[in-house]
Structures are given as structure tokens and as C-alpha cells.
């Protein structure tokens, strides 16, 4: 890996490029430890927020020999709303430009099973009952559809889910 990293740096210097050559690593890391107090304040986790930062740090600090740093999105607690997560997935989709690119999607937070379907709970979820969860959480089926759209752009997608019921 050190040899590859050195070769990439040499090519970058010789070409005068602002970035090293090769595949890009794009990241969307979400960690929700604290939920909206109005409708989900009882949901608390100790390490989900830190998990998102740790995944981003680990990937950013160890993969530079293989990948150029692409889009890097980290959303935690109040920033990790359902809309923001969906927009983050759209940003990943737009960033994928090569079959060698890698997109990493990481979610650490609560999950919920409602009528046999898994939902990921963003910060702004209404967790008062099953109907509220279905209308304010992120269905894993929707996440899967977004991941498939990202993959169709080319490249590979790695999904890391650390949520209740994520299997």
C-alpha cells in the first residue's frame, strides 16, 4: 500500500493535478445518539454519534493509498434528519463517476420493525406509535432502492448498518 500511495503521489506531482489519480472513496456516515425530544426523547444511545465520526476517521486515515478522497458527509444527532440522509444519498449518487469508485454508507442509530419491515430512525423520527414511525422514519426498502441507484452509476457500494433489527 505504501508503494501504491507513493506512485499515486508521484503521478500527481508530475501531472500537476490537484488530486491523486485513481478511484474515489465517497462516504455518508450517520450517527444518531440523541433523538428529537418532542416525539422520541426516550430513544438514547451512547456511541452512535461517535461511531459515525470513527468510521469516517478510520476510512479517511487508512484508505488514501487506494482511493482519492471524494465526497465526505458526516451527520450526527440533530443534523441527521430523514431529509438530510436522503439528500446525502443523492449526493453520493452524483459523486460516483467510475466503476472503480467506492461509496460507503454507514448508519448507526435505532431501528424499528413495523409490520414486518425494518425502518432506520433519523433524529426527527416520531416514535410515539407504529403509524408515526412508518411516516417519519427511513424504510430500509427505500435505502436499498437509493443504494441500487448509486450502484447503477458505476462503482461499488458498501453499506454498514448498526441498528436494532438490522440483522
Buried (B, 14 or more C-beta within 10 A) or exposed (E): EEEEEEBBBEEBEEEEEEEBEBBBBBBBBBBBBBBBEEBBEEBEBEEBBBBBBBBBEEBBEEBBBBBBBBBBBBBBBEBBBBEBBBBBBEEBBEBBBEEEBBBBBBBBBBBBEBEEEBBBBBBBBBBEEEEBBBEBBBBBEBBEEBBEBBBEBEBBBEBEBBBBBEE
